Amino acid sequence: MDFGLSEQQTLLADSVTRLLGDHAPLTRTRRFAEQLEPRAEDVWQAVCELGVAGLVVDERHGGSGLGMLEAALVAECLGRHVAPLPFVASCVLAPLAVQRAGSPAQRAAWLPGLASGTRVVGAALSELCGAREDAGVHHAGERLHGRALFVLDFEADAYLVATRDARLFLVATDAPGLSREALVSIDRTRRLGELRFDNVAAEWLPGSEDVHHARTLIAHGRVMHAADTLGAAQAMLDQAVAYAGTREQFGRVIASFQAVKHLCAEMAAALEPSRALVWYAAHALSTLPAEAELYACHAKAHVAEVGSFIARTATEVHGGMGFTDLLGLHYWFKRIGLNRQLLGSPERAREEAARLQGLC
């Protein structure tokens, strides 16, 4: 049995990495964050030309028809470059929802635009993982009422919305009665927001009468965020090792000190098994549906904890420089922090994993 990536998967990851190196260096991410751009259009167009937007869309609707492992590899690359792109909602969750729960007419209407990147769709699913305050959306027929927080890929043309009973709807950004407000989070490389619905007309995805579709979307989102954290943590580890090899103290590079060697070794030892967990969870989403939700919980919880450890430790290796804006470590640090909470904290994911196994 082959436990590695195929040649095509390796080529995909390498291609995305090269493209992001050219179009989304840290200076581009910094400009996006500081100027509060709604969307990095130049970077978005570049990845769309590579086919990233249509990665999981079936071929007859203009996509590549690839699986979740390929999507996780792209998410890992985006995290490594802290790329300011709408990926999880628009490139993964929305296409999957329309393909699996939409009618033939809805698939024909929505998927080509999603595959080409001419349509960007955000996702309002957070309340399925635990509503905050008075948040939550309910429906009366195809009219929506309520409030959704922490909407992913907020600067979008439409939104995929989950109601309290786990039905899925598509809502146009300019729908009458819909009010939108951007939310400020610690991570300025991605856009989150709040939606308020006041008798808003929506397009119901009829297959979502089976609530399993919404639960499956949460699992997909969790694996994508785990992969993003994996990439961000790897970037922080690489930067810590490189810095330790050049920074001198007491006439020696600090990489020669045993304590610094141990910190870097501990980070590497924690991160490498996480890669196998994320890859297997992504593989399970496509090929092992009975196990997929459980492994998504495990991947989300474990990688969130490992990512937090590496973010903290890599910053410590950099010493005082790690806390400055000059190096930009905080972009990866904060991205890992937001990923930890999106679509459920590690504690929430572990509780769900225990329930799935009949332990509570």
C-alpha positions as CSV (number, residue, x, y, z in Angstrom):
1,M,0.0,0.0,0.0
2,D,1.3,3.5,-0.9
3,F,1.1,5.9,2.0
4,G,2.6,8.8,0.1
5,L,1.3,11.3,-2.4
6,S,0.9,10.5,-6.1
7,E,3.0,12.2,-8.7
8,Q,-0.1,14.3,-9.7
9,Q,-0.8,15.4,-6.1
10,T,2.9,16.4,-5.6
11,L,2.8,18.3,-8.9
12,L,-0.4,20.1,-7.7
13,A,1.1,21.1,-4.4
14,D,4.3,22.3,-6.1
15,S,2.4,24.3,-8.7
16,V,0.3,26.1,-6.0
17,T,3.4,26.7,-3.9
18,R,5.3,28.3,-6.8
19,L,2.3,30.4,-7.8
20,L,1.8,31.7,-4.3
21,G,5.5,32.4,-4.0
22,D,5.2,34.7,-7.1
23,H,1.8,36.3,-6.4
24,A,1.3,36.2,-2.7
25,P,4.6,37.0,-0.9
26,L,4.4,38.3,2.7
27,T,4.5,41.9,1.3
28,R,1.3,41.2,-0.6
29,T,-0.4,39.7,2.5
30,R,0.8,42.6,4.6
31,R,-0.7,45.1,2.2
32,F,-4.0,43.2,2.1
33,A,-4.1,43.2,5.9
34,E,-3.1,46.8,6.5
35,Q,-5.3,48.3,3.8
36,L,-8.3,46.0,4.8
37,E,-8.9,45.0,1.1
38,P,-12.1,43.1,0.7
39,R,-10.4,40.7,-1.7
40,A,-6.9,40.2,-3.1
41,E,-8.2,40.2,-6.7
42,D,-4.8,39.8,-8.3
43,V,-4.0,36.7,-6.2
44,W,-7.5,35.3,-6.7
45,Q,-7.3,35.6,-10.5
46,A,-3.9,33.9,-10.5
47,V,-5.1,30.8,-8.5
48,C,-8.3,30.7,-10.6
49,E,-6.3,30.4,-13.7
50,L,-4.5,27.5,-12.2
51,G,-7.8,25.8,-11.6
52,V,-7.9,26.1,-7.8
53,A,-11.5,27.5,-7.7
54,G,-12.9,24.4,-9.5
55,L,-10.8,21.9,-7.7
56,V,-13.7,19.8,-6.3
57,V,-16.3,20.8,-9.0
58,D,-17.1,17.9,-11.3
59,E,-15.7,18.0,-14.8
60,R,-19.0,18.4,-16.6
61,H,-19.5,21.7,-14.8
62,G,-16.1,23.1,-15.6
63,G,-14.1,21.8,-12.7
64,S,-11.3,19.3,-12.1
65,G,-13.3,16.7,-10.2
66,L,-10.5,16.1,-7.7
67,G,-10.9,14.8,-4.2
68,M,-10.5,16.2,-0.7
69,L,-6.9,15.1,-0.3
70,E,-6.0,17.4,-3.2
71,A,-8.1,20.2,-1.6
72,A,-6.2,19.7,1.7
73,L,-2.9,20.0,-0.1
74,V,-4.0,23.3,-1.5
75,A,-5.2,24.5,1.9
76,E,-1.8,23.5,3.4
77,C,-0.1,25.6,0.7
78,L,-2.4,28.6,1.5
79,G,-1.6,28.3,5.2
80,R,2.1,28.1,4.5
81,H,1.9,31.4,2.6
82,V,-0.8,33.0,4.8
83,A,-2.5,33.7,1.4
84,P,-5.4,36.1,1.6
85,L,-7.9,34.0,-0.4
86,P,-11.5,32.8,-0.1
87,F,-10.9,29.1,-0.3
88,V,-12.7,27.0,2.4
89,A,-16.2,28.3,1.7
90,S,-16.1,29.2,-2.0
91,C,-13.8,26.5,-3.3
92,V,-14.8,23.6,-1.0
93,L,-18.0,23.9,1.0
94,A,-20.2,25.7,-1.5
95,P,-19.4,23.5,-4.5
96,L,-19.9,20.3,-2.4
97,A,-23.2,21.6,-1.0
98,V,-24.6,22.4,-4.5
99,Q,-23.3,19.1,-6.0
100,R,-24.7,16.9,-3.2
101,A,-27.8,18.7,-2.1
102,G,-28.7,21.0,-5.1
103,S,-31.2,20.2,-7.8
104,P,-29.9,19.7,-11.4
105,A,-31.0,23.2,-12.3
106,Q,-29.1,24.6,-9.3
107,R,-26.0,22.7,-10.2
108,A,-26.1,24.0,-13.7
109,A,-26.7,27.6,-12.5
110,W,-24.1,27.7,-9.7
111,L,-21.2,25.3,-10.4
112,P,-19.7,26.8,-13.6
113,G,-19.3,30.2,-11.9
114,L,-17.8,28.6,-8.8
115,A,-15.4,26.5,-10.9
116,S,-14.2,29.5,-12.8
117,G,-13.9,31.8,-9.8
118,T,-16.3,34.4,-11.3
119,R,-18.6,33.6,-8.4
120,V,-17.5,33.7,-4.8
121,V,-19.8,32.2,-2.1
122,G,-19.3,32.6,1.6
123,A,-20.5,30.1,4.2
124,A,-22.6,30.7,7.3
125,L,-22.4,27.4,9.1
126,S,-20.9,28.3,12.5
127,E,-24.2,28.0,14.4
128,L,-24.2,24.3,13.7
129,C,-21.1,24.1,15.8
130,G,-22.5,26.0,18.7
131,A,-24.6,29.2,18.5
132,R,-23.4,32.3,20.3
133,E,-25.7,34.8,22.1
134,D,-28.9,35.1,20.0
135,A,-27.3,33.8,16.8
136,G,-29.0,31.3,14.6
137,V,-31.1,31.3,11.4
138,H,-34.6,29.8,10.9
139,H,-36.7,29.5,7.8
140,A,-40.3,29.8,6.9
141,G,-40.6,28.2,3.5
142,E,-37.8,29.8,1.5
143,R,-37.7,33.0,3.7
144,L,-34.9,33.4,6.3
145,H,-34.9,35.1,9.6
146,G,-32.2,35.5,12.3
147,R,-28.5,36.1,12.6
148,A,-25.4,34.3,11.5
149,L,-21.9,35.0,12.9
150,F,-18.4,34.2,11.8
151,V,-19.4,33.8,8.1
152,L,-16.4,32.4,6.2
153,D,-15.2,34.2,3.0
154,F,-17.4,37.1,3.9
155,E,-16.6,39.3,0.9
156,A,-18.7,37.2,-1.5
157,D,-21.4,37.4,-4.2
158,A,-23.7,35.0,-2.3
159,Y,-23.8,32.9,0.9
160,L,-24.4,29.3,1.8
161,V,-26.5,29.4,4.9
162,A,-27.4,26.6,7.4
163,T,-30.5,27.0,9.4
164,R,-31.0,25.7,13.0
165,D,-32.6,22.5,11.6
166,A,-29.5,22.0,9.3
167,R,-31.3,22.9,6.1
168,L,-29.1,24.6,3.5
169,F,-29.9,27.7,1.5
170,L,-28.2,30.0,-1.0
171,V,-28.7,33.7,-0.5
172,A,-27.7,36.5,-2.9
173,T,-25.6,39.3,-1.3
174,D,-28.0,41.9,-2.5
175,A,-31.2,40.1,-1.4
176,P,-33.7,42.5,0.1
177,G,-33.8,42.3,3.9
178,L,-30.2,41.0,4.2
179,S,-27.8,43.2,6.2
180,R,-24.1,42.6,6.4
181,E,-21.4,43.7,8.8
182,A,-17.7,42.8,8.6
183,L,-16.2,41.4,11.9
184,V,-12.7,42.2,13.1
185,S,-10.8,39.1,14.1
186,I,-7.2,38.6,15.1
187,D,-6.5,37.2,11.6
188,R,-6.4,40.0,9.1
189,T,-5.5,37.7,6.2
190,R,-9.1,36.4,5.9
191,R,-12.5,38.1,6.0
192,L,-15.3,37.1,8.5
193,G,-18.6,38.8,8.9
194,E,-22.1,38.8,10.4
195,L,-25.3,38.4,8.4
196,R,-28.8,39.5,9.6
197,F,-31.9,38.1,7.9
198,D,-35.2,39.9,7.9
199,N,-37.6,37.8,5.8
200,V,-34.9,37.3,3.2
201,A,-35.7,35.3,0.0
202,A,-33.4,32.3,-0.3
203,E,-32.9,29.3,-2.6
204,W,-33.3,26.0,-0.8
205,L,-31.1,23.1,-1.6
206,P,-33.7,20.3,-1.6
207,G,-31.2,17.5,-0.9
208,S,-30.4,19.2,2.5
209,E,-33.7,17.8,3.9
210,D,-31.3,15.0,4.8
211,V,-29.4,16.8,7.7
212,H,-26.4,14.6,7.1
213,H,-25.3,16.9,4.3
214,A,-24.8,19.9,6.6
215,R,-22.9,17.7,9.1
216,T,-20.7,16.5,6.3
217,L,-19.9,20.1,5.3
218,I,-18.7,20.8,8.9
219,A,-16.4,17.9,8.7
220,H,-15.0,19.1,5.3
221,G,-14.5,22.6,6.7
222,R,-12.7,21.2,9.8
223,V,-10.2,19.2,7.7
224,M,-9.5,22.2,5.5
225,H,-8.8,24.4,8.5
226,A,-6.6,21.7,10.0
227,A,-4.6,21.6,6.7
228,D,-4.3,25.3,6.7
229,T,-2.9,25.2,10.2
230,L,-0.5,22.4,9.2
231,G,0.9,24.7,6.5
232,A,1.1,27.7,8.7
233,A,2.8,25.7,11.5
234,Q,5.3,24.3,9.0
235,A,6.1,27.8,7.8
236,M,6.7,28.9,11.4
237,L,9.0,25.9,12.1
238,D,11.0,26.6,8.9
239,Q,11.5,30.2,9.9
240,A,12.5,29.3,13.4
241,V,15.2,26.9,12.2
242,A,16.5,29.4,9.6
243,Y,16.6,32.2,12.2
244,A,18.4,29.9,14.7
245,G,21.0,29.1,12.0
246,T,21.9,32.8,11.5
247,R,21.3,34.6,14.8
248,E,24.4,34.8,16.9
249,Q,24.7,35.1,20.7
250,F,27.8,34.9,22.8
251,G,29.8,34.5,19.6
252,R,27.9,31.4,18.4
253,V,24.8,30.8,16.3
254,I,21.9,30.0,18.7
255,A,21.2,26.8,16.7
256,S,24.3,25.4,18.4
257,F,22.7,25.7,21.8
258,Q,21.2,22.5,23.1
259,A,18.1,24.2,24.4
260,V,17.3,25.7,21.0
261,K,17.9,22.4,19.3
262,H,15.4,20.8,21.6
263,L,12.8,23.4,20.9
264,C,13.1,22.9,17.1
265,A,13.2,19.1,17.5
266,E,10.1,19.1,19.6
267,M,8.2,21.2,17.1
268,A,9.2,18.9,14.2
269,A,8.3,15.8,16.2
270,A,4.9,17.2,17.0
271,L,4.2,18.4,13.4
272,E,5.2,15.4,11.3
273,P,2.5,12.9,12.6
274,S,-0.1,15.7,12.2
275,R,0.5,15.7,8.5
276,A,-0.4,12.0,8.3
277,L,-3.5,12.6,10.3
278,V,-4.7,15.5,8.1
279,W,-4.0,13.6,4.9
280,Y,-5.9,10.5,6.2
281,A,-8.8,12.6,7.3
282,A,-9.0,14.3,3.9
283,H,-8.7,10.8,2.3
284,A,-11.6,9.6,4.4
285,L,-13.8,12.5,3.3
286,S,-13.7,11.2,-0.2
287,T,-13.5,7.4,0.2
288,L,-14.5,6.4,3.8
289,P,-17.8,8.2,4.6
290,A,-18.5,6.1,7.7
291,E,-15.2,7.3,9.3
292,A,-15.0,10.8,7.8
293,E,-16.7,12.8,10.5
294,L,-14.8,11.1,13.3
295,Y,-11.4,11.7,11.7
296,A,-12.3,15.2,10.9
297,C,-12.9,15.9,14.6
298,H,-9.6,14.2,15.5
299,A,-7.7,16.2,12.9
300,K,-9.2,19.5,13.8
301,A,-8.6,19.0,17.5
302,H,-5.1,17.6,17.4
303,V,-3.7,19.9,14.8
304,A,-5.2,23.0,16.5
305,E,-3.2,22.0,19.6
306,V,0.0,21.2,17.8
307,G,-0.4,24.5,15.8
308,S,-0.7,26.5,19.0
309,F,2.4,24.9,20.4
310,I,4.4,25.5,17.3
311,A,3.2,29.1,17.0
312,R,4.3,29.8,20.6
313,T,7.6,27.9,20.4
314,A,8.7,29.3,17.1
315,T,8.1,32.8,18.4
316,E,10.2,32.0,21.5
317,V,13.1,30.8,19.3
318,H,13.0,34.2,17.6
319,G,13.3,35.9,21.0
320,G,12.2,39.5,21.0
321,M,12.3,39.7,17.2
322,G,9.4,37.3,17.1
323,F,7.0,39.8,18.6
324,T,7.8,42.5,16.0
325,D,6.0,43.3,12.8
326,L,9.3,43.3,10.9
327,L,9.4,39.5,10.6
328,G,5.7,39.1,10.2
329,L,5.5,36.0,12.3
330,H,2.3,37.3,13.8
331,Y,0.4,36.6,10.5
332,W,1.0,32.9,10.9
333,F,0.5,33.0,14.7
334,K,-2.9,34.7,14.3
335,R,-4.0,32.5,11.4
336,I,-3.4,29.4,13.5
337,G,-5.3,31.0,16.4
338,L,-8.4,31.7,14.2
339,N,-8.3,28.2,12.7
340,R,-8.4,26.8,16.2
341,Q,-11.8,28.3,16.8
342,L,-13.5,28.2,13.4
343,L,-16.2,25.5,13.1
344,G,-15.6,24.3,16.6
345,S,-12.8,24.5,19.1
346,P,-10.6,21.5,20.0
347,E,-12.8,20.9,23.0
348,R,-16.0,20.9,20.9
349,A,-14.4,18.6,18.3
350,R,-13.3,16.1,20.9
351,E,-16.7,16.1,22.5
352,E,-18.3,15.3,19.1
353,A,-15.7,12.6,18.5
354,A,-16.6,11.0,21.9
355,R,-20.3,11.1,21.0
356,L,-19.7,9.5,17.6
357,Q,-17.9,6.7,19.4
358,G,-20.6,6.3,21.9
359,L,-18.4,7.4,24.8
360,C,-20.7,10.1,26.0
